[in-house]
Every structure is written in structure tokens, then in C-alpha cells.
């Protein structure tokens, strides 16, 4: 069973090390940066231990009286039986004890440590493999920013200033989250003017960011979108958002699912807009995380208008739209020199006409270039027949593509006259591409 990593304050704590050799030295060196008052008891004490200032050295064998008043004990003698006896006595007195090379006798284990100033990261394999713990330690140490410990020390020094500037309790965690993110972006503690700018931003009323997440993996989001996500108070997210992106949200932040997907029960748009306004008015910094791009058939415009009408500050952060990304993922460039010089993105799901297709639909058959239909899989047979009846060549290349974070990826190619039959088993969401580029395959080689 895994060990729970308690973090204990040792500053001034009275600890006993029984043993005066190399193993004891390693334990002492790990403990000293945390400020305990250590007593070393052993008949013989190594010169390296004697050279360490601040230790209490007792050149004597172990005796039970040495345990009195100790906060913790390290049994590090060369005698396993004696270490076991010491551990048993400690257990009887409820004194935390670590007996070297005897996991069953221990009530706590020494982790592999990564330390930068006030930052401590402990890694434990529950005694299974100290080598594995050391390996993970080095991996973590390589990932940490060089000045992270310095940043944390600086943040600690700002606590009282932040408390005085933000008497409202809930605003403080948000401020510290933004300060930390700003320090990471800068790679250092903030200058006074930068610190004040974060305080001023936190004190402002709530704000909503309409962020496009792209339509693929977590790394398809923009750098700006990711930074906003990492410092938000609330994320209101859509369908098909990568779970890895939601892990980037601060632990204190609220996650609210309000997706919209054909065939599934979903939140009405008016309810989504109302929630965004309410959250912002409560002083929250909100990321409205939407698949693709918020302004490309993502109803981001409706949400922006609702925020404007409510007097809520907002900003749109573009994302990679599905009309471009999903074809590209399948090796189809939506424009290509000498093949297609224009791109037309069309909704196939509108309430303004009897059949759900745009009123100008027949004109699309006469436009050169690439047609991309979104939200049109159920309309595919009708789309194909309407285009053909309006004069488009039945042999025009076509493709039906489901990709990105879609649950059932698919890529079906054919001609306009036969694509509906070939794509019969494709499940939504899907993108429909019509035009010469649909016959191209620029898939990258593995």
C-alpha cells in the first residue's frame, strides 16, 4: 500500500540519531536544511559528523533513556537487531521512527527529496525501490524552473501585502494564483510595478474570456488561451474538450460543464449566457472554453453580445477552427495553389429555412473552391442531392471526416454522388468537405 506524504515542520524539533557512521551522516544531511535540533548517540562518531556544527554528540551506546522527549528517532546503528529494538521502543511510546534497511520496523520513510528554498518535493515508492525514487527525483528536478524556489520565497513575502489589499477572502487565492503564473511567465519574482498590476487586475470586477481550445489534443490551444486557463477562477467548458486541458485549471477553480451536442441533452444557450454573466458579476475570472474557434459557428458571438448587454468585460481568444483543422488532420488542405483559391464554411443546421440549409444554398454549387459543411452529417444525403440538382458535377470529390477529440474518428472519401452511402456508418460530429482538394492526401509520413 502507498504511504501518504505528510509534510511536518521540523524547525526546532528534538530528534535522535542512533549511530555515528555513513548511514547516519546521510540522514543528518537530509534533515539539517529543515532546522531540527539533532542529538547523535553512538560509541564512535565519524569525523564528518563531528565537523557538522550545531549537533549534540553523545559518545555512548544506546539506552532507552535517550528516547525521552524526542519528536522523532532515526535508528541507524550497524546492528539490525538493535535498530529493531529501538524501533519497538519508539512504537510503544508513539515516537515516529525510521529504522534503516527495515521497512517493517519504520513508522515513516525517508523520501527522495527535491528542494529549492521553501519548495520541498518528496518521492516515495513505499520502500519498493529507492533507486526508482531517485530516478523520479532527477526527472522532476530537471523539469522545475531554475528560480522556482526564489519565486516561492518572494510569494511568501507578499502574503501580508496581498491580505491588506484584498480583504475579501475568495479574491486572495485568485491573486496568488495569478502572481505565481506571472512569475513563471517572467522566469523570476515580479518587479514592484508588475506586482501592483496583478493586484489591480484581481481587484477589478469579473471578466469572461471566450477561449477557443482548437479541436484536437491539449496542445492545440494557443499559448494565450493556456495562460488564461491556468489562472482562471471558473472554467465553463464545452463538449469534446481534451481532459488534459481541464487538468491545467487551478485546483481551487470551479469546473462547469455546459456543452451543446446534437442528439444529447444540453444546456440552452440562454442558460449558458446567464451563467457567464452571473459568474462575472460575482467577481470571477471566467474562461468559457469552446471547441474550435468561438466565432466560427461556436455561438461565441451570442455570448459576447449577452456579456456586452450586461456590462461585463470580455475578450475573445481565437482557436483553430474545425473547418480547417479536421481536414488538415486527414491530409486535406482546404486551399491549394492551382486547385482551390477560396474556402466557404457553411452551416448545415439552421432554423431559418424549412430544410435547415441556408437560403442561398443552390448558389454554392456555382462557386469555385472548397465547401466545408459543419453540423451536417444527418443532412448529408440532402446536401449532396441539392448541390447536384443545382448544377455541381456528381463526380466532384467529397470527404466526410470525424477527428480531433471526436469519440469515433473516421475519414471517408468519395464523390459527391456516392459520399452519403459511403459515409453511412460515420458518427457525429463530422466535417463535410466538397471540392477538388477532397481528393488530395497530404498525410504526414510516420
Residue pairs with C-beta under 8 A, 6 or more apart in sequence:
1 126
2 124
2 126
3 109
3 124
3 126
5 111
5 122
5 124
6 108
7 120
7 122
10 31
10 34
10 35
10 36
10 71
10 72
11 34
11 35
11 36
12 35
12 36
12 37
13 35
13 36
13 37
13 71
13 72
14 36
14 37
14 39
14 69
14 70
14 71
15 31
15 36
15 37
15 38
15 39
15 70
15 71
15 72
15 73
15 74
16 38
16 39
16 41
16 66
16 67
16 70
16 72
16 73
16 74
17 24
17 27
17 28
17 38
17 39
17 40
17 41
17 73
17 74
17 76
18 24
18 41
18 42
18 62
18 66
18 73
18 74
18 75
18 76
18 77
18 82
18 83
18 86
19 40
19 42
19 74
19 75
19 76
19 77
19 78
19 100
20 40
20 42
20 43
20 44
20 45
20 46
20 49
21 42
21 44
21 46
21 76
21 78
22 46
23 76
23 100
24 40
24 42
24 46
24 49
24 74
24 76
25 46
25 48
25 49
27 74
27 76
27 98
27 100
27 110
28 38
28 40
28 49
28 52
28 55
30 110
30 113
31 38
32 38
32 52
32 54
33 115
36 71
36 72
37 54
37 56
38 54
38 55
38 56
39 55
39 56
39 57
39 58
39 66
40 49
40 55
40 56
40 57
40 58
41 58
41 60
41 61
41 62
41 66
42 58
42 59
42 60
42 61
42 77
43 59
43 60
43 61
44 59
45 57
45 59
49 55
49 57
50 57
58 66
62 77
62 82
62 86
64 89
67 73
67 89
67 90
67 93
67 95
70 95
71 95
71 96
72 95
72 96
72 97
72 98
72 108
73 86
73 90
73 95
73 96
73 97
73 98
74 97
74 98
74 100
75 82
75 83
75 84
75 86
75 87
75 90
75 97
75 98
75 99
75 100
75 105
76 83
76 100
77 83
77 86
80 101
80 102
83 99
83 100
83 101
83 102
83 105
84 99
84 102
84 105
86 97
86 99
87 97
87 99
87 102
87 105
87 106
87 107
88 105
90 96
90 97
90 107
91 97
91 107
96 107
96 108
97 105
97 106
97 107
97 108
98 106
98 107
98 108
98 109
98 110
99 105
99 106
103 109
103 127
106 127
109 124
109 126
109 127
111 122
111 123
111 124
111 133
112 122
112 123
112 124
112 130
112 133
112 134
112 136
112 137
113 120
113 121
113 122
113 123
113 137
114 120
114 121
114 123
114 137
114 140
114 141
114 144
115 121
115 149
116 144
116 148
116 149
116 150
116 152
117 149
117 150
117 152
117 153
118 149
118 152
118 153
118 156
119 144
119 148
119 149
119 152
121 137
121 140
123 133
123 136
123 137
123 140
124 133
125 132
125 133
145 151
145 184
145 187
146 187
147 187
147 188
147 189
150 188
150 189
151 180
151 183
151 184
151 188
151 189
154 183
154 189
154 190
155 176
155 179
155 180
155 183
155 189
158 179
158 195
162 172
162 175
162 176
162 179
162 199
163 172
165 199
165 203
166 172
166 175
166 199
166 202
166 203
168 283
170 283
171 202
171 203
171 283
173 252
174 202
174 231
174 233
174 252
174 285
175 198
175 199
175 202
177 230
177 231
177 250
177 252
178 198
178 201
178 202
178 231
179 190
179 195
179 198
181 227
181 230
181 231
182 190
182 194
182 198
183 189
183 190
185 227
186 194
190 198
204 313
205 280
205 281
205 283
205 312
205 313
206 279
206 280
206 281
206 282
206 283
206 284
206 285
206 286
206 312
206 313
207 280
207 285
207 286
207 312
207 313
207 314
207 315
208 276
208 279
208 280
208 286
208 287
208 288
208 303
208 307
208 312
208 313
208 314
208 315
209 225
209 228
209 232
209 285
209 286
209 287
209 288
209 314
209 315
209 316
209 317
210 288
210 290
210 294
210 300
210 303
210 304
210 314
210 315
210 316
210 317
211 221
211 225
211 228
211 229
211 287
211 288
211 289
211 290
211 294
211 317
211 319
212 221
212 222
212 225
212 290
212 291
212 292
212 293
212 294
212 298
212 300
212 317
212 318
212 319
212 320
212 321
213 220
213 221
213 225
213 238
213 241
213 242
213 245
213 289
213 290
213 291
213 292
213 319
214 220
214 221
214 222
214 291
214 292
214 319
214 320
214 325
214 404
215 240
215 291
215 292
215 319
215 320
215 321
215 322
215 325
215 326
215 403
215 404
215 405
216 242
216 320
216 325
216 329
216 403
216 404
216 405
217 242
217 244
217 405
218 242
218 244
218 245
218 248
220 242
220 319
220 320
220 325
220 404
221 229
221 245
221 319
222 317
222 318
222 319
224 317
225 287
225 317
225 319
226 248
228 287
228 317
229 235
229 245
229 248
229 249
229 287
229 289
230 248
230 249
230 250
231 250
231 285
232 249
232 250
232 253
232 284
232 285
232 286
232 287
233 250
233 252
233 253
233 254
233 279
233 284
233 285
233 286
234 253
234 254
234 255
234 256
234 279
234 284
234 285
234 286
234 287
235 246
235 249
235 253
235 254
235 255
235 256
235 286
235 287
235 288
235 289
236 256
236 258
236 272
236 275
236 276
236 279
236 286
236 287
236 288
236 289
237 246
237 255
237 256
237 257
237 258
237 259
237 288
237 289
237 290
238 258
238 259
238 260
238 289
238 290
238 291
239 259
239 260
239 261
239 264
239 291
240 259
240 291
240 404
240 405
240 406
240 429
241 289
241 291
241 405
242 405
245 289
246 255
249 255
249 287
256 275
258 266
258 267
258 271
258 272
258 275
259 266
259 267
260 266
260 267
260 269
260 272
260 299
261 428
261 429
262 349
262 375
262 378
262 428
262 429
263 428
269 299
269 302
269 303
272 303
273 302
273 303
273 306
273 307
274 306
276 286
276 288
276 303
276 306
276 307
276 312
277 306
277 307
277 310
277 312
279 286
280 286
280 307
280 310
280 312
280 313
280 314
281 310
281 312
288 294
288 300
288 303
290 298
290 300
290 319
291 298
291 319
291 322
291 404
291 405
292 298
292 319
292 320
292 321
292 322
292 323
292 325
293 300
293 318
293 319
293 320
293 321
294 300
294 301
294 303
294 316
294 317
294 318
294 319
295 301
295 316
295 318
296 321
296 322
296 323
296 345
297 345
297 347
297 374
297 375
300 316
303 314
304 314
304 316
307 313
307 314
308 314
321 345
322 374
322 404
322 429
322 431
323 334
323 343
323 345
323 372
323 374
323 431
324 334
325 403
325 404
326 401
326 402
326 403
326 404
326 431
327 333
327 334
327 372
327 399
327 401
327 431
327 433
327 437
328 334
329 401
329 403
329 404
330 399
330 401
330 403
330 411
330 441
330 443
331 440
331 441
331 442
331 443
331 444
332 399
332 401
332 433
332 437
332 438
332 440
332 441
332 442
333 437
333 440
333 442
334 340
334 343
334 370
334 372
334 433
334 437
335 341
335 342
335 343
335 369
335 370
335 437
336 437
336 440
339 436
339 437
339 440
340 368
340 369
340 370
340 435
340 436
340 437
341 368
341 369
342 367
342 368
342 369
342 370
343 369
343 370
343 372
344 364
344 367
344 369
344 370
344 371
344 372
345 372
345 374
346 358
346 361
346 364
346 371
346 372
346 373
346 374
346 376
347 358
347 373
347 374
347 375
347 376
348 356
348 357
348 373
348 374
348 375
348 376
348 379
348 383
348 432
349 356
349 374
349 375
349 376
349 379
350 356
350 357
350 358
352 358
352 359
353 359
355 379
355 382
356 379
357 379
357 382
357 383
357 386
361 386
361 390
362 386
362 390
363 390
364 371
364 387
364 390
365 386
365 387
365 388
365 390
365 391
365 392
366 390
366 391
369 435
370 433
370 434
370 435
370 436
370 437
370 438
371 432
371 433
371 434
371 435
372 431
372 432
372 433
372 434
373 379
373 383
373 431
373 432
373 434
374 431
374 432
375 429
376 383
376 430
376 432
377 400
377 423
377 426
377 427
377 428
377 429
377 430
377 432
378 428
380 400
380 419
380 420
380 423
380 432
381 420
383 432
384 398
384 416
384 417
384 419
384 420
387 396
387 416
387 434
388 394
388 416
388 417
392 416
392 434
393 416
394 415
394 416
394 417
395 415
395 416
395 417
396 415
396 416
396 434
396 435
396 436
396 438
397 413
397 414
397 415
397 416
397 434
397 435
397 436
397 437
397 438
397 439
398 413
398 414
398 415
398 416
398 419
398 432
398 433
398 434
398 438
399 411
399 412
399 413
399 414
399 419
399 432
399 433
399 438
400 410
400 411
400 412
400 419
400 422
400 423
400 426
400 430
400 431
400 432
400 433
401 410
401 411
401 412
401 430
401 431
401 432
401 433
402 408
402 409
402 410
402 411
402 426
402 427
402 428
402 429
402 430
402 431
403 409
403 410
403 411
403 431
406 427
406 429
406 430
407 427
408 426
408 427
410 423
410 425
410 426
410 427
410 430
412 419
412 422
412 423
412 426
413 422
413 438
413 439
414 422
414 423
416 434
419 432
423 430
